[in-house]
């Protein structure tokens, strides 16, 4: 885990003043690298000793050593592949790094997740007459996975990754519909337009996206995710796995909220699928 990931992972362990330092660094790590300790302390509205204490909490010798490690964490990696993988890594190394970085991101996301957001999202999903899942690019695979999960429930489900189809679907939205938009960055222009269009037509819009992103501000409810993966530079990996885990959480909440009788429907779906597979003993 690199220095920036350590900062994110330990957010809940910092004191109130140390957390201010962490938030300034996460908001703009490049500025932190080129700042003096006095400048960073002023930006965070804390004392210089607090900055030094923060740095030592992250196993560095002080502010200069911390800046060195921070710079290395930003410089590491192979552009357009992964921040955690070097071009010289062999199969053992890059396999280990991808698994470790994904597990670290899942752990950070779990720690930062707001259970009230999940509870409210499940409320809205269980009350919906129709649910639509929209994503683009890497997030379209997550939307399709959501369709695969929720189509087992006795409720109409739609899923589109084409912006035109998404727009047409939203035009026909009503106040009985819930539209779930999935985006790691929350900066995809067409998804933000679709959020406004869906709400203008009465739908409730849920986003699975980054906190304080344009998409976060455009929807009815956001499940905010804290995932340190810059998909502007690197291939989407851990962020996609975290999004899929959130879909699993929502599907589980939906099932439990509907009660034991609702699970009979899931049983019928499983029984219908059974004939499509060889029995274990036949293989």
MOWOHU-V152945 format. One record per residue. N is the residue number from 1. D_CENTER is the distance of its C-alpha to the mean C-alpha in Angstrom with 1 decimal. Layout:
n=[N & N]
d_center=[D_CENTER & D_CENTER]
This chain:
n=[1 & 2 & 3 & 4 & 5 & 6 & 7 & 8 & 9 & 10 & 11 & 12 & 13 & 14 & 15 & 16 & 17 & 18 & 19 & 20 & 21 & 22 & 23 & 24 & 25 & 26 & 27 & 28 & 29 & 30 & 31 & 32 & 33 & 34 & 35 & 36 & 37 & 38 & 39 & 40 & 41 & 42 & 43 & 44 & 45 & 46 & 47 & 48 & 49 & 50 & 51 & 52 & 53 & 54 & 55 & 56 & 57 & 58 & 59 & 60 & 61 & 62 & 63 & 64 & 65 & 66 & 67 & 68 & 69 & 70 & 71 & 72 & 73 & 74 & 75 & 76 & 77 & 78 & 79 & 80 & 81 & 82 & 83 & 84 & 85 & 86 & 87 & 88 & 89 & 90 & 91 & 92 & 93 & 94 & 95 & 96 & 97 & 98 & 99 & 100 & 101 & 102 & 103 & 104 & 105 & 106 & 107 & 108 & 109 & 110 & 111 & 112 & 113 & 114 & 115 & 116 & 117 & 118 & 119 & 120 & 121 & 122 & 123 & 124 & 125 & 126 & 127 & 128 & 129 & 130 & 131 & 132 & 133 & 134 & 135 & 136 & 137 & 138 & 139 & 140 & 141 & 142 & 143 & 144 & 145 & 146 & 147 & 148 & 149 & 150 & 151 & 152 & 153 & 154 & 155 & 156 & 157 & 158 & 159 & 160 & 161 & 162 & 163 & 164 & 165 & 166 & 167 & 168 & 169 & 170 & 171 & 172 & 173 & 174 & 175 & 176 & 177 & 178 & 179 & 180 & 181 & 182 & 183 & 184 & 185 & 186 & 187 & 188 & 189 & 190 & 191 & 192 & 193 & 194 & 195 & 196 & 197 & 198 & 199 & 200 & 201 & 202 & 203 & 204 & 205 & 206 & 207 & 208 & 209 & 210 & 211 & 212 & 213 & 214 & 215 & 216 & 217 & 218 & 219 & 220 & 221 & 222 & 223 & 224 & 225 & 226 & 227 & 228 & 229 & 230 & 231 & 232 & 233 & 234 & 235 & 236 & 237 & 238 & 239 & 240 & 241 & 242 & 243 & 244 & 245 & 246 & 247 & 248 & 249 & 250 & 251 & 252 & 253 & 254 & 255 & 256 & 257 & 258 & 259 & 260 & 261 & 262 & 263 & 264 & 265 & 266 & 267 & 268 & 269 & 270 & 271 & 272 & 273 & 274 & 275 & 276 & 277 & 278 & 279 & 280 & 281 & 282 & 283]
d_center=[18.2 & 19.1 & 20.0 & 16.9 & 14.7 & 17.5 & 17.4 & 13.8 & 14.5 & 17.8 & 16.9 & 18.2 & 21.2 & 22.5 & 25.2 & 24.8 & 26.4 & 24.5 & 21.2 & 22.5 & 23.2 & 19.7 & 18.1 & 20.7 & 20.0 & 16.2 & 16.9 & 19.4 & 20.1 & 22.8 & 24.7 & 24.7 & 26.2 & 29.0 & 29.7 & 32.5 & 31.9 & 33.7 & 31.5 & 28.2 & 29.9 & 30.9 & 27.4 & 26.0 & 29.1 & 30.1 & 33.0 & 33.3 & 33.9 & 30.5 & 28.9 & 31.0 & 30.1 & 26.4 & 27.1 & 29.1 & 26.5 & 24.5 & 27.6 & 28.9 & 32.5 & 31.8 & 30.4 & 31.9 & 30.6 & 27.1 & 27.1 & 28.2 & 25.5 & 22.9 & 24.5 & 24.5 & 20.8 & 20.3 & 23.1 & 22.2 & 20.9 & 21.9 & 20.9 & 19.2 & 18.6 & 16.8 & 17.2 & 18.1 & 20.8 & 24.2 & 26.5 & 29.1 & 27.0 & 28.5 & 27.1 & 27.0 & 25.3 & 22.5 & 21.9 & 21.8 & 19.5 & 16.9 & 16.9 & 17.1 & 14.2 & 11.9 & 13.3 & 13.0 & 9.2 & 9.1 & 11.7 & 10.3 & 7.2 & 10.0 & 12.3 & 10.5 & 9.5 & 12.2 & 14.4 & 16.2 & 13.3 & 13.0 & 16.8 & 17.2 & 15.0 & 17.1 & 20.1 & 19.5 & 18.8 & 21.9 & 24.0 & 23.1 & 25.9 & 23.6 & 19.9 & 18.4 & 15.2 & 14.7 & 12.7 & 14.2 & 14.4 & 12.0 & 10.0 & 13.5 & 13.6 & 10.8 & 12.9 & 15.9 & 14.8 & 14.2 & 17.7 & 19.1 & 18.1 & 19.2 & 22.3 & 23.8 & 24.1 & 27.1 & 25.4 & 25.2 & 21.9 & 21.3 & 18.9 & 19.4 & 17.9 & 21.0 & 20.9 & 24.5 & 24.0 & 21.1 & 23.4 & 26.3 & 24.4 & 23.4 & 27.0 & 28.1 & 25.7 & 27.3 & 26.5 & 26.1 & 23.0 & 19.3 & 17.1 & 13.4 & 11.7 & 8.6 & 7.8 & 5.6 & 8.6 & 9.9 & 13.3 & 14.5 & 17.9 & 18.8 & 15.7 & 16.7 & 20.2 & 19.4 & 17.8 & 21.1 & 23.2 & 21.8 & 22.3 & 25.7 & 26.7 & 25.9 & 22.6 & 19.9 & 16.6 & 13.2 & 10.0 & 6.4 & 5.6 & 6.6 & 9.5 & 12.9 & 12.1 & 14.8 & 12.9 & 12.1 & 15.8 & 16.9 & 15.8 & 17.3 & 14.4 & 10.7 & 8.2 & 6.7 & 3.9 & 6.2 & 5.8 & 9.3 & 9.5 & 11.8 & 11.8 & 14.9 & 16.8 & 15.3 & 14.6 & 11.0 & 10.9 & 8.7 & 5.4 & 7.2 & 8.3 & 5.4 & 4.9 & 8.7 & 9.0 & 7.8 & 10.4 & 12.8 & 12.6 & 13.4 & 16.1 & 17.6 & 17.8 & 19.4 & 21.9 & 22.9 & 23.3 & 25.7 & 27.9 & 29.9 & 31.8 & 28.7 & 28.1 & 31.4 & 29.8 & 27.3 & 30.4 & 32.1 & 29.2 & 29.4 & 33.2 & 33.1 & 31.0 & 33.2 & 36.0 & 33.7 & 33.6 & 36.3 & 37.1 & 36.2 & 40.0 & 40.7 & 38.7]
